Amino acid sequence: MDKLNILWTTTNEDTITNMIAMYSINTLKKGLWNEVNIIVWGGSAKLLGEDQEVQAEVLGMIKGGVSVQACQACCEKYGVSESLRNLGIDVRFMGEPLTTIIKNGENLLTL
């Protein structure tokens, strides 16, 4: 499968705007990847739950065909689980899925 997983951990807004959103949407449009999946983890969950501009970026990615998942433990820690679910993000415990991605040698970009 031609899929890219992006593990988004940084709270840097430029990273989501000028790398993650731009890259994920454009590579899908150009057919460079069949699927792009974003995994929201750590401080990025707090940023996404609280920043409307970042939320707009992620909604644009979802509309562009990017799938987005978020670490439930992180979301609970920052009190943003419901906010992320309301955006259409799959909030669930991600430790095992991330480990499977790594053990299976799937494409994983970490930012």
Backbone as XML, in Angstrom:
<?xml version="1.0"?>
<chain id="A" units="angstrom">
  <residue number="1" name="MET">
    <atom name="N" x="0.842" y="-1.182" z="0.000"/>
    <atom name="CA" x="0.000" y="0.000" z="0.000"/>
    <atom name="C" x="0.886" y="1.243" z="0.000"/>
  </residue>
  <residue number="2" name="ASP">
    <atom name="N" x="0.518" y="2.212" z="-0.770"/>
    <atom name="CA" x="1.268" y="3.448" z="-0.901"/>
    <atom name="C" x="0.697" y="4.476" z="0.071"/>
  </residue>
  <residue number="3" name="LYS">
    <atom name="N" x="1.077" y="4.333" z="1.352"/>
    <atom name="CA" x="0.514" y="5.156" z="2.418"/>
    <atom name="C" x="1.635" y="5.803" z="3.213"/>
  </residue>
  <residue number="4" name="LEU">
    <atom name="N" x="1.412" y="7.062" z="3.596"/>
    <atom name="CA" x="2.339" y="7.775" z="4.460"/>
    <atom name="C" x="1.641" y="8.109" z="5.765"/>
  </residue>
  <residue number="5" name="ASN">
    <atom name="N" x="2.285" y="7.781" z="6.865"/>
    <atom name="CA" x="1.826" y="8.175" z="8.189"/>
    <atom name="C" x="2.720" y="9.315" z="8.663"/>
  </residue>
  <residue number="6" name="ILE">
    <atom name="N" x="2.112" y="10.382" z="9.161"/>
    <atom name="CA" x="2.874" y="11.503" z="9.704"/>
    <atom name="C" x="2.544" y="11.618" z="11.187"/>
  </residue>
  <residue number="7" name="LEU">
    <atom name="N" x="3.555" y="11.428" z="12.024"/>
    <atom name="CA" x="3.398" y="11.565" z="13.467"/>
    <atom name="C" x="3.685" y="13.025" z="13.817"/>
  </residue>
  <residue number="8" name="TRP">
    <atom name="N" x="2.639" y="13.751" z="14.185"/>
    <atom name="CA" x="2.731" y="15.185" z="14.461"/>
    <atom name="C" x="2.773" y="15.394" z="15.970"/>
  </residue>
  <residue number="9" name="THR">
    <atom name="N" x="3.931" y="15.818" z="16.480"/>
    <atom name="CA" x="4.104" y="15.999" z="17.917"/>
    <atom name="C" x="4.434" y="17.433" z="18.316"/>
  </residue>
  <residue number="10" name="THR">
    <atom name="N" x="4.853" y="18.249" z="17.376"/>
    <atom name="CA" x="5.315" y="19.594" z="17.697"/>
    <atom name="C" x="4.164" y="20.573" z="17.910"/>
  </residue>
  <residue number="11" name="THR">
    <atom name="N" x="4.425" y="21.591" z="18.712"/>
    <atom name="CA" x="3.447" y="22.658" z="18.916"/>
    <atom name="C" x="3.737" y="23.856" z="18.012"/>
  </residue>
  <residue number="12" name="ASN">
    <atom name="N" x="4.674" y="23.711" z="17.113"/>
    <atom name="CA" x="5.046" y="24.794" z="16.207"/>
    <atom name="C" x="3.985" y="24.943" z="15.115"/>
  </residue>
  <residue number="13" name="GLU">
    <atom name="N" x="3.321" y="26.091" z="15.080"/>
    <atom name="CA" x="2.245" y="26.315" z="14.108"/>
    <atom name="C" x="2.751" y="26.315" z="12.670"/>
  </residue>
  <residue number="14" name="ASP">
    <atom name="N" x="3.971" y="26.785" z="12.452"/>
    <atom name="CA" x="4.532" y="26.781" z="11.096"/>
    <atom name="C" x="4.654" y="25.365" z="10.551"/>
  </residue>
  <residue number="15" name="THR">
    <atom name="N" x="4.916" y="24.415" z="11.418"/>
    <atom name="CA" x="5.068" y="23.031" z="10.972"/>
    <atom name="C" x="3.765" y="22.492" z="10.403"/>
  </residue>
  <residue number="16" name="ILE">
    <atom name="N" x="2.647" y="22.775" z="11.057"/>
    <atom name="CA" x="1.374" y="22.281" z="10.529"/>
    <atom name="C" x="0.997" y="23.020" z="9.252"/>
  </residue>
  <residue number="17" name="THR">
    <atom name="N" x="1.214" y="24.328" z="9.214"/>
    <atom name="CA" x="0.808" y="25.125" z="8.055"/>
    <atom name="C" x="1.718" y="24.916" z="6.857"/>
  </residue>
  <residue number="18" name="ASN">
    <atom name="N" x="3.011" y="25.028" z="7.080"/>
    <atom name="CA" x="3.961" y="25.058" z="5.971"/>
    <atom name="C" x="4.613" y="23.727" z="5.644"/>
  </residue>
  <residue number="19" name="MET">
    <atom name="N" x="4.291" y="22.689" z="6.409"/>
    <atom name="CA" x="4.815" y="21.375" z="6.052"/>
    <atom name="C" x="3.702" y="20.347" z="6.009"/>
  </residue>
  <residue number="20" name="ILE">
    <atom name="N" x="3.116" y="20.037" z="7.158"/>
    <atom name="CA" x="2.176" y="18.920" z="7.238"/>
    <atom name="C" x="0.963" y="19.135" z="6.332"/>
  </residue>
  <residue number="21" name="ALA">
    <atom name="N" x="0.274" y="20.256" z="6.473"/>
    <atom name="CA" x="-0.922" y="20.500" z="5.651"/>
    <atom name="C" x="-0.555" y="20.619" z="4.180"/>
  </residue>
  <residue number="22" name="MET">
    <atom name="N" x="0.446" y="21.422" z="3.895"/>
    <atom name="CA" x="0.844" y="21.647" z="2.507"/>
    <atom name="C" x="1.278" y="20.343" z="1.834"/>
  </residue>
  <residue number="23" name="TYR">
    <atom name="N" x="2.139" y="19.605" z="2.504"/>
    <atom name="CA" x="2.671" y="18.377" z="1.916"/>
    <atom name="C" x="1.596" y="17.311" z="1.760"/>
  </residue>
  <residue number="24" name="SER">
    <atom name="N" x="0.814" y="17.098" z="2.811"/>
    <atom name="CA" x="-0.165" y="16.004" z="2.761"/>
    <atom name="C" x="-1.222" y="16.237" z="1.685"/>
  </residue>
  <residue number="25" name="ILE">
    <atom name="N" x="-1.730" y="17.437" z="1.595"/>
    <atom name="CA" x="-2.766" y="17.732" z="0.597"/>
    <atom name="C" x="-2.206" y="17.648" z="-0.817"/>
  </residue>
  <residue number="26" name="ASN">
    <atom name="N" x="-1.057" y="18.265" z="-1.036"/>
    <atom name="CA" x="-0.496" y="18.298" z="-2.392"/>
    <atom name="C" x="-0.035" y="16.936" z="-2.884"/>
  </residue>
  <residue number="27" name="THR">
    <atom name="N" x="0.512" y="16.109" z="-2.001"/>
    <atom name="CA" x="0.949" y="14.789" z="-2.466"/>
    <atom name="C" x="-0.235" y="13.891" z="-2.800"/>
  </residue>
  <residue number="28" name="LEU">
    <atom name="N" x="-1.351" y="14.067" z="-2.102"/>
    <atom name="CA" x="-2.558" y="13.317" z="-2.472"/>
    <atom name="C" x="-3.094" y="13.801" z="-3.812"/>
  </residue>
  <residue number="29" name="LYS">
    <atom name="N" x="-3.159" y="15.124" z="-3.995"/>
    <atom name="CA" x="-3.651" y="15.682" z="-5.257"/>
    <atom name="C" x="-2.826" y="15.198" z="-6.441"/>
  </residue>
  <residue number="30" name="LYS">
    <atom name="N" x="-1.522" y="15.112" z="-6.249"/>
    <atom name="CA" x="-0.623" y="14.718" z="-7.338"/>
    <atom name="C" x="-0.477" y="13.204" z="-7.468"/>
  </residue>
  <residue number="31" name="GLY">
    <atom name="N" x="-1.124" y="12.458" z="-6.579"/>
    <atom name="CA" x="-1.060" y="11.004" z="-6.641"/>
    <atom name="C" x="0.270" y="10.418" z="-6.208"/>
  </residue>
  <residue number="32" name="LEU">
    <atom name="N" x="1.053" y="11.183" z="-5.439"/>
    <atom name="CA" x="2.345" y="10.685" z="-4.974"/>
    <atom name="C" x="2.182" y="9.669" z="-3.846"/>
  </residue>
  <residue number="33" name="TRP">
    <atom name="N" x="1.115" y="9.802" z="-3.090"/>
    <atom name="CA" x="0.699" y="8.823" z="-2.082"/>
    <atom name="C" x="-0.767" y="8.520" z="-2.334"/>
  </residue>
  <residue number="34" name="ASN">
    <atom name="N" x="-1.162" y="7.271" z="-2.115"/>
    <atom name="CA" x="-2.578" y="6.907" z="-2.200"/>
    <atom name="C" x="-3.328" y="7.325" z="-0.942"/>
  </residue>
  <residue number="35" name="GLU">
    <atom name="N" x="-2.621" y="7.287" z="0.183"/>
    <atom name="CA" x="-3.213" y="7.654" z="1.471"/>
    <atom name="C" x="-2.197" y="8.425" z="2.294"/>
  </residue>
  <residue number="36" name="VAL">
    <atom name="N" x="-2.693" y="9.413" z="3.029"/>
    <atom name="CA" x="-1.877" y="10.109" z="4.020"/>
    <atom name="C" x="-2.672" y="10.112" z="5.318"/>
  </residue>
  <residue number="37" name="ASN">
    <atom name="N" x="-2.021" y="9.694" z="6.397"/>
    <atom name="CA" x="-2.646" y="9.623" z="7.707"/>
    <atom name="C" x="-1.821" y="10.441" z="8.689"/>
  </residue>
  <residue number="38" name="ILE">
    <atom name="N" x="-2.474" y="11.349" z="9.387"/>
    <atom name="CA" x="-1.814" y="12.166" z="10.403"/>
    <atom name="C" x="-2.151" y="11.581" z="11.771"/>
  </residue>
  <residue number="39" name="ILE">
    <atom name="N" x="-1.130" y="11.428" z="12.607"/>
    <atom name="CA" x="-1.325" y="10.983" z="13.983"/>
    <atom name="C" x="-0.956" y="12.157" z="14.886"/>
  </residue>
  <residue number="40" name="VAL">
    <atom name="N" x="-1.948" y="12.702" z="15.570"/>
    <atom name="CA" x="-1.755" y="13.835" z="16.477"/>
    <atom name="C" x="-1.351" y="13.268" z="17.834"/>
  </residue>
  <residue number="41" name="TRP">
    <atom name="N" x="-0.201" y="13.742" z="18.350"/>
    <atom name="CA" x="0.339" y="13.153" z="19.574"/>
    <atom name="C" x="1.017" y="14.237" z="20.409"/>
  </residue>
  <residue number="42" name="GLY">
    <atom name="N" x="0.846" y="14.182" z="21.700"/>
    <atom name="CA" x="1.539" y="15.117" z="22.586"/>
    <atom name="C" x="0.980" y="16.526" z="22.472"/>
  </residue>
  <residue number="43" name="GLY">
    <atom name="N" x="1.889" y="17.501" z="22.504"/>
    <atom name="CA" x="1.509" y="18.906" z="22.507"/>
    <atom name="C" x="0.703" y="19.350" z="21.303"/>
  </residue>
  <residue number="44" name="SER">
    <atom name="N" x="0.836" y="18.643" z="20.190"/>
    <atom name="CA" x="0.052" y="19.013" z="19.003"/>
    <atom name="C" x="-1.444" y="18.844" z="19.266"/>
  </residue>
  <residue number="45" name="ALA">
    <atom name="N" x="-1.815" y="17.920" z="20.142"/>
    <atom name="CA" x="-3.230" y="17.734" z="20.483"/>
    <atom name="C" x="-3.773" y="18.978" z="21.179"/>
  </residue>
  <residue number="46" name="LYS">
    <atom name="N" x="-2.993" y="19.520" z="22.100"/>
    <atom name="CA" x="-3.395" y="20.748" z="22.799"/>
    <atom name="C" x="-3.500" y="21.907" z="21.815"/>
  </residue>
  <residue number="47" name="LEU">
    <atom name="N" x="-2.488" y="22.064" z="20.963"/>
    <atom name="CA" x="-2.501" y="23.130" z="19.962"/>
    <atom name="C" x="-3.735" y="23.030" z="19.078"/>
  </residue>
  <residue number="48" name="LEU">
    <atom name="N" x="-4.007" y="21.839" z="18.585"/>
    <atom name="CA" x="-5.148" y="21.624" z="17.702"/>
    <atom name="C" x="-6.474" y="21.867" z="18.421"/>
  </residue>
  <residue number="49" name="GLY">
    <atom name="N" x="-6.556" y="21.459" z="19.664"/>
    <atom name="CA" x="-7.795" y="21.629" z="20.417"/>
    <atom name="C" x="-8.118" y="23.068" z="20.768"/>
  </residue>
  <residue number="50" name="GLU">
    <atom name="N" x="-7.088" y="23.930" z="20.800"/>
    <atom name="CA" x="-7.283" y="25.296" z="21.279"/>
    <atom name="C" x="-7.123" y="26.381" z="20.219"/>
  </residue>
  <residue number="51" name="ASP">
    <atom name="N" x="-6.514" y="26.088" z="19.091"/>
    <atom name="CA" x="-6.185" y="27.115" z="18.099"/>
    <atom name="C" x="-7.086" y="26.985" z="16.868"/>
  </residue>
  <residue number="52" name="GLN">
    <atom name="N" x="-7.930" y="27.975" z="16.637"/>
    <atom name="CA" x="-8.891" y="27.909" z="15.532"/>
    <atom name="C" x="-8.222" y="27.925" z="14.162"/>
  </residue>
  <residue number="53" name="GLU">
    <atom name="N" x="-7.104" y="28.609" z="14.028"/>
    <atom name="CA" x="-6.396" y="28.613" z="12.743"/>
    <atom name="C" x="-5.839" y="27.227" z="12.432"/>
  </residue>
  <residue number="54" name="VAL">
    <atom name="N" x="-5.308" y="26.576" z="13.437"/>
    <atom name="CA" x="-4.795" y="25.215" z="13.260"/>
    <atom name="C" x="-5.955" y="24.271" z="12.954"/>
  </residue>
  <residue number="55" name="GLN">
    <atom name="N" x="-7.079" y="24.464" z="13.627"/>
    <atom name="CA" x="-8.260" y="23.649" z="13.340"/>
    <atom name="C" x="-8.689" y="23.810" z="11.886"/>
  </residue>
  <residue number="56" name="ALA">
    <atom name="N" x="-8.639" y="25.028" z="11.371"/>
    <atom name="CA" x="-9.009" y="25.271" z="9.974"/>
    <atom name="C" x="-8.055" y="24.546" z="9.029"/>
  </residue>
  <residue number="57" name="GLU">
    <atom name="N" x="-6.767" y="24.525" z="9.352"/>
    <atom name="CA" x="-5.785" y="23.793" z="8.538"/>
    <atom name="C" x="-6.131" y="22.307" z="8.498"/>
  </residue>
  <residue number="58" name="VAL">
    <atom name="N" x="-6.438" y="21.758" z="9.662"/>
    <atom name="CA" x="-6.730" y="20.325" z="9.746"/>
    <atom name="C" x="-8.042" y="20.001" z="9.040"/>
  </residue>
  <residue number="59" name="LEU">
    <atom name="N" x="-9.043" y="20.847" z="9.173"/>
    <atom name="CA" x="-10.298" y="20.623" z="8.444"/>
    <atom name="C" x="-10.057" y="20.637" z="6.939"/>
  </residue>
  <residue number="60" name="GLY">
    <atom name="N" x="-9.189" y="21.510" z="6.479"/>
    <atom name="CA" x="-8.830" y="21.534" z="5.062"/>
    <atom name="C" x="-8.144" y="20.257" z="4.629"/>
  </residue>
  <residue number="61" name="MET">
    <atom name="N" x="-7.299" y="19.716" z="5.491"/>
    <atom name="CA" x="-6.637" y="18.447" z="5.183"/>
    <atom name="C" x="-7.661" y="17.319" z="5.096"/>
  </residue>
  <residue number="62" name="ILE">
    <atom name="N" x="-8.585" y="17.289" z="6.039"/>
    <atom name="CA" x="-9.613" y="16.245" z="6.038"/>
    <atom name="C" x="-10.454" y="16.347" z="4.761"/>
  </residue>
  <residue number="63" name="LYS">
    <atom name="N" x="-10.840" y="17.568" z="4.388"/>
    <atom name="CA" x="-11.600" y="17.767" z="3.142"/>
    <atom name="C" x="-10.796" y="17.326" z="1.930"/>
  </residue>
  <residue number="64" name="GLY">
    <atom name="N" x="-9.480" y="17.440" z="2.024"/>
    <atom name="CA" x="-8.602" y="17.040" z="0.927"/>
    <atom name="C" x="-8.303" y="15.554" z="0.886"/>
  </residue>
  <residue number="65" name="GLY">
    <atom name="N" x="-8.893" y="14.789" z="1.819"/>
    <atom name="CA" x="-8.732" y="13.341" z="1.795"/>
    <atom name="C" x="-7.729" y="12.769" z="2.774"/>
  </residue>
  <residue number="66" name="VAL">
    <atom name="N" x="-7.147" y="13.612" z="3.608"/>
    <atom name="CA" x="-6.184" y="13.153" z="4.610"/>
    <atom name="C" x="-6.957" y="12.592" z="5.805"/>
  </residue>
  <residue number="67" name="SER">
    <atom name="N" x="-6.551" y="11.434" z="6.312"/>
    <atom name="CA" x="-7.174" y="10.913" z="7.529"/>
    <atom name="C" x="-6.381" y="11.426" z="8.731"/>
  </residue>
  <residue number="68" name="VAL">
    <atom name="N" x="-7.093" y="11.699" z="9.816"/>
    <atom name="CA" x="-6.454" y="12.250" z="11.010"/>
    <atom name="C" x="-6.909" y="11.456" z="12.221"/>
  </residue>
  <residue number="69" name="GLN">
    <atom name="N" x="-5.933" y="11.007" z="12.989"/>
    <atom name="CA" x="-6.178" y="10.294" z="14.235"/>
    <atom name="C" x="-5.469" y="11.056" z="15.348"/>
  </residue>
  <residue number="70" name="ALA">
    <atom name="N" x="-5.947" y="10.909" z="16.568"/>
    <atom name="CA" x="-5.305" y="11.578" z="17.693"/>
    <atom name="C" x="-5.196" y="10.628" z="18.872"/>
  </residue>
  <residue number="71" name="CYS">
    <atom name="N" x="-4.109" y="10.778" z="19.595"/>
    <atom name="CA" x="-3.855" y="9.982" z="20.794"/>
    <atom name="C" x="-4.862" y="10.369" z="21.880"/>
  </residue>
  <residue number="72" name="GLN">
    <atom name="N" x="-5.672" y="9.411" z="22.292"/>
    <atom name="CA" x="-6.704" y="9.680" z="23.286"/>
    <atom name="C" x="-6.103" y="10.082" z="24.627"/>
  </residue>
  <residue number="73" name="ALA">
    <atom name="N" x="-5.027" y="9.429" z="25.043"/>
    <atom name="CA" x="-4.403" y="9.771" z="26.324"/>
    <atom name="C" x="-3.939" y="11.226" z="26.329"/>
  </residue>
  <residue number="74" name="CYS">
    <atom name="N" x="-3.365" y="11.666" z="25.215"/>
    <atom name="CA" x="-2.909" y="13.062" z="25.101"/>
    <atom name="C" x="-4.098" y="14.011" z="25.125"/>
  </residue>
  <residue number="75" name="CYS">
    <atom name="N" x="-5.131" y="13.680" z="24.378"/>
    <atom name="CA" x="-6.324" y="14.529" z="24.323"/>
    <atom name="C" x="-6.972" y="14.652" z="25.693"/>
  </residue>
  <residue number="76" name="GLU">
    <atom name="N" x="-7.027" y="13.547" z="26.420"/>
    <atom name="CA" x="-7.598" y="13.579" z="27.765"/>
    <atom name="C" x="-6.745" y="14.436" z="28.690"/>
  </residue>
  <residue number="77" name="LYS">
    <atom name="N" x="-5.423" y="14.303" z="28.570"/>
    <atom name="CA" x="-4.503" y="15.078" z="29.409"/>
    <atom name="C" x="-4.727" y="16.574" z="29.230"/>
  </residue>
  <residue number="78" name="TYR">
    <atom name="N" x="-4.962" y="16.998" z="27.984"/>
    <atom name="CA" x="-5.133" y="18.418" z="27.685"/>
    <atom name="C" x="-6.595" y="18.859" z="27.657"/>
  </residue>
  <residue number="79" name="GLY">
    <atom name="N" x="-7.517" y="17.939" z="27.876"/>
    <atom name="CA" x="-8.939" y="18.277" z="27.903"/>
    <atom name="C" x="-9.507" y="18.694" z="26.557"/>
  </residue>
  <residue number="80" name="VAL">
    <atom name="N" x="-9.008" y="18.072" z="25.475"/>
    <atom name="CA" x="-9.438" y="18.473" z="24.131"/>
    <atom name="C" x="-10.095" y="17.335" z="23.342"/>
  </residue>
  <residue number="81" name="SER">
    <atom name="N" x="-10.407" y="16.230" z="23.982"/>
    <atom name="CA" x="-10.977" y="15.074" z="23.272"/>
    <atom name="C" x="-12.226" y="15.440" z="22.485"/>
  </residue>
  <residue number="82" name="GLU">
    <atom name="N" x="-13.161" y="16.111" z="23.133"/>
    <atom name="CA" x="-14.417" y="16.446" z="22.469"/>
    <atom name="C" x="-14.193" y="17.437" z="21.327"/>
  </residue>
  <residue number="83" name="SER">
    <atom name="N" x="-13.326" y="18.408" z="21.532"/>
    <atom name="CA" x="-13.028" y="19.386" z="20.470"/>
    <atom name="C" x="-12.507" y="18.694" z="19.222"/>
  </residue>
  <residue number="84" name="LEU">
    <atom name="N" x="-11.603" y="17.737" z="19.402"/>
    <atom name="CA" x="-11.031" y="17.040" z="18.254"/>
    <atom name="C" x="-12.057" y="16.124" z="17.607"/>
  </residue>
  <residue number="85" name="ARG">
    <atom name="N" x="-12.859" y="15.457" z="18.405"/>
    <atom name="CA" x="-13.917" y="14.608" z="17.834"/>
    <atom name="C" x="-14.902" y="15.444" z="17.019"/>
  </residue>
  <residue number="86" name="ASN">
    <atom name="N" x="-15.203" y="16.641" z="17.504"/>
    <atom name="CA" x="-16.124" y="17.530" z="16.784"/>
    <atom name="C" x="-15.565" y="17.970" z="15.436"/>
  </residue>
  <residue number="87" name="LEU">
    <atom name="N" x="-14.254" y="17.902" z="15.275"/>
    <atom name="CA" x="-13.622" y="18.222" z="13.992"/>
    <atom name="C" x="-13.646" y="17.031" z="13.034"/>
  </residue>
  <residue number="88" name="GLY">
    <atom name="N" x="-14.082" y="15.873" z="13.540"/>
    <atom name="CA" x="-14.108" y="14.672" z="12.708"/>
    <atom name="C" x="-12.856" y="13.831" z="12.833"/>
  </residue>
  <residue number="89" name="ILE">
    <atom name="N" x="-12.102" y="14.058" z="13.894"/>
    <atom name="CA" x="-10.856" y="13.326" z="14.121"/>
    <atom name="C" x="-11.148" y="12.066" z="14.926"/>
  </residue>
  <residue number="90" name="ASP">
    <atom name="N" x="-10.504" y="10.980" z="14.539"/>
    <atom name="CA" x="-10.621" y="9.698" z="15.225"/>
    <atom name="C" x="-9.723" y="9.739" z="16.465"/>
  </residue>
  <residue number="91" name="VAL">
    <atom name="N" x="-10.319" y="9.954" z="17.634"/>
    <atom name="CA" x="-9.575" y="10.022" z="18.892"/>
    <atom name="C" x="-9.598" y="8.638" z="19.526"/>
  </residue>
  <residue number="92" name="ARG">
    <atom name="N" x="-8.413" y="8.038" z="19.670"/>
    <atom name="CA" x="-8.321" y="6.698" z="20.267"/>
    <atom name="C" x="-6.917" y="6.485" z="20.805"/>
  </residue>
  <residue number="93" name="PHE">
    <atom name="N" x="-6.766" y="5.465" z="21.610"/>
    <atom name="CA" x="-5.438" y="5.142" z="22.132"/>
    <atom name="C" x="-4.559" y="4.689" z="20.974"/>
  </residue>
  <residue number="94" name="MET">
    <atom name="N" x="-3.401" y="5.303" z="20.813"/>
    <atom name="CA" x="-2.588" y="5.116" z="19.617"/>
    <atom name="C" x="-1.280" y="4.365" z="19.852"/>
  </residue>
  <residue number="95" name="GLY">
    <atom name="N" x="-0.995" y="3.960" z="21.075"/>
    <atom name="CA" x="0.268" y="3.272" z="21.340"/>
    <atom name="C" x="0.439" y="2.011" z="20.515"/>
  </residue>
  <residue number="96" name="GLU">
    <atom name="N" x="-0.559" y="1.149" z="20.528"/>
    <atom name="CA" x="-0.465" y="-0.094" z="19.755"/>
    <atom name="C" x="-0.473" y="0.156" z="18.252"/>
  </residue>
  <residue number="97" name="PRO">
    <atom name="N" x="-1.377" y="1.017" z="17.729"/>
    <atom name="CA" x="-1.334" y="1.274" z="16.288"/>
    <atom name="C" x="0.003" y="1.854" z="15.821"/>
  </residue>
  <residue number="98" name="LEU">
    <atom name="N" x="0.588" y="2.762" z="16.606"/>
    <atom name="CA" x="1.883" y="3.328" z="16.223"/>
    <atom name="C" x="2.967" y="2.255" z="16.249"/>
  </residue>
  <residue number="99" name="THR">
    <atom name="N" x="2.944" y="1.411" z="17.252"/>
    <atom name="CA" x="3.922" y="0.324" z="17.327"/>
    <atom name="C" x="3.791" y="-0.604" z="16.128"/>
  </residue>
  <residue number="100" name="THR">
    <atom name="N" x="2.576" y="-0.899" z="15.721"/>
    <atom name="CA" x="2.350" y="-1.745" z="14.540"/>
    <atom name="C" x="2.919" y="-1.086" z="13.288"/>
  </residue>
  <residue number="101" name="ILE">
    <atom name="N" x="2.689" y="0.208" z="13.128"/>
    <atom name="CA" x="3.236" y="0.942" z="11.981"/>
    <atom name="C" x="4.752" y="0.800" z="11.946"/>
  </residue>
  <residue number="102" name="ILE">
    <atom name="N" x="5.380" y="0.999" z="13.084"/>
    <atom name="CA" x="6.844" y="0.924" z="13.156"/>
    <atom name="C" x="7.330" y="-0.498" z="12.892"/>
  </residue>
  <residue number="103" name="LYS">
    <atom name="N" x="6.733" y="-1.481" z="13.561"/>
    <atom name="CA" x="7.177" y="-2.873" z="13.404"/>
    <atom name="C" x="6.959" y="-3.399" z="11.993"/>
  </residue>
  <residue number="104" name="ASN">
    <atom name="N" x="5.915" y="-2.902" z="11.315"/>
    <atom name="CA" x="5.635" y="-3.347" z="9.949"/>
    <atom name="C" x="6.470" y="-2.609" z="8.907"/>
  </residue>
  <residue number="105" name="GLY">
    <atom name="N" x="7.280" y="-1.667" z="9.358"/>
    <atom name="CA" x="8.127" y="-0.928" z="8.429"/>
    <atom name="C" x="7.353" y="-0.005" z="7.504"/>
  </residue>
  <residue number="106" name="GLU">
    <atom name="N" x="6.185" y="0.453" z="7.961"/>
    <atom name="CA" x="5.385" y="1.366" z="7.142"/>
    <atom name="C" x="6.069" y="2.729" z="7.066"/>
  </residue>
  <residue number="107" name="ASN">
    <atom name="N" x="5.685" y="3.509" z="6.074"/>
    <atom name="CA" x="6.247" y="4.851" z="5.895"/>
    <atom name="C" x="5.791" y="5.745" z="7.038"/>
  </residue>
  <residue number="108" name="LEU">
    <atom name="N" x="6.756" y="6.308" z="7.772"/>
    <atom name="CA" x="6.445" y="7.144" z="8.927"/>
    <atom name="C" x="7.369" y="8.352" z="8.942"/>
  </residue>
  <residue number="109" name="LEU">
    <atom name="N" x="6.768" y="9.527" z="8.912"/>
    <atom name="CA" x="7.488" y="10.791" z="9.008"/>
    <atom name="C" x="7.124" y="11.386" z="10.357"/>
  </residue>
  <residue number="110" name="THR">
    <atom name="N" x="8.120" y="11.772" z="11.142"/>
    <atom name="CA" x="7.872" y="12.294" z="12.482"/>
    <atom name="C" x="8.268" y="13.760" z="12.553"/>
  </residue>
  <residue number="111" name="LEU">
    <atom name="N" x="7.325" y="14.582" z="12.971"/>
    <atom name="CA" x="7.572" y="16.028" z="13.091"/>
    <atom name="C" x="7.104" y="16.521" z="14.451"/>
  </residue>
</chain>
